[in-house]
Amino acid sequence: MQRDDRSYLLDMLVAAGDAIAYLEGLSYADFERNREKQRAIFNAVQEIGEAASRITPEFRDAHPAIPWRKIVGMRNRLVHAYFDIELDLVWDTVRNDLPALTDRIEALASEADE
């Protein structure tokens, strides 16, 4: 079955929600020490990037406010440079960038639904 852009947007939303939930109640020091949480969050961020990479170029071009290349770039970094991951960058992304991205993606998914 062929998946459409809306399906990938929904995948991004689910994974972003997971990543945000995994950090809930954790301090940065807790995150640094907890490999299980790190791996769960890395996986969720990878899923966001993988879904973003499958969004059609036409849809991405129509929505340049979403940092598509950065999202996919972070996924690539986590997948291919996993021995050189900057935890503070992942922490900052999940804490500060994902909530706003989630809001934007929700709006786009609703728009794509119409």
N, C-alpha and C positions, 0 to 999 in steps of 0.2 A: 504494500500500500504506500502510495506516494504521500509524503508529509508536506505540509505547507508552512509558510512563514509563521503563521499563528501558532502552529504546533510547537515550533522551535522557541517562539517567545514564551509559551507556557512552560516549556522545559527550563528555560532560563529563570523564570519566576520561581518554580519549585526549588531549583538548586540554590538560588539566592536566598530563599526563605530558610532552607536547611542551613546554609553557611551562617546566616545571621543567628539562627537559633542555637547552633553549636557554640557560639561565642557568648551567649547570654550568661551573665553572672560570672564570667571569667575575667580575671585581671590579666594584663599582659604577661606578668611573671608566671601565672598559672598556665597560660597558653604556651609559653616557652618550654615549660617542663612536661607538658602533656602531649606525647607523640600521637596518642589516639585521636585527640581533638585536632591536632595539626593535620593528620592524614585525612580525617573526615572533611575538614575544611578545604584542604587541597583538592580532594575529589570533587567537592561541590563547585569550586571555582573552575576546575577543569571542565566540568559539565556545562557550566555557563559559557565558557569559551568555545567548546565544541558545538553547542547549539548555535551560538552567534556565527560561527564559521559556515554554518549550513543555511543561514538566511540568504535569500537571493540577493545578488548585487543590486538589482533594481530597488528592492525594499531598503537596503542599507543606504543607497544613494538618496532615496526619498526622505531619509531620516538621519541627516548628518549630525544632529545633536547627540546621538548615541556614539560613544567612542568605540566603534566596532573593532578597529584595528588594535586598540589597546586591550580590549577584552580578549580577543583571540591571541594577542601577544603574551598576555599573562598566562593563558592556558598553555601555550607553547613553552614558556619558561618553566612552568611547573612540571610539564611532561618530560622535557628534554634536558633540563638543567637542575634536576632534583637534588643534586648534592650541593647546589649553590643557591638555595632558596633564601631570600631575605624575609625572615619571619615578620619583621616590622612592616614591610611593604604589604604582605598578605593581611596582617592585622589591620593596618590602616585602610586597606581596600574594603575589607568586610565591614569594619566599623563605620567608615565615613562615606564610602562610595556606593556600596550596594543598596543601602536604603533609598537613596535618590534614584539610582538606576532602576530599582524595583518599581518605583512610582512611574517612571517614564515607560518602562516596559508594560506595566499594567494598562496604561493609557493606549499604547500602541496595539496591544492585544485586543482591547475593547474596540478600537477603531477598525482593526482587521476583521473583527467579528461582524461588523455592520455591512 
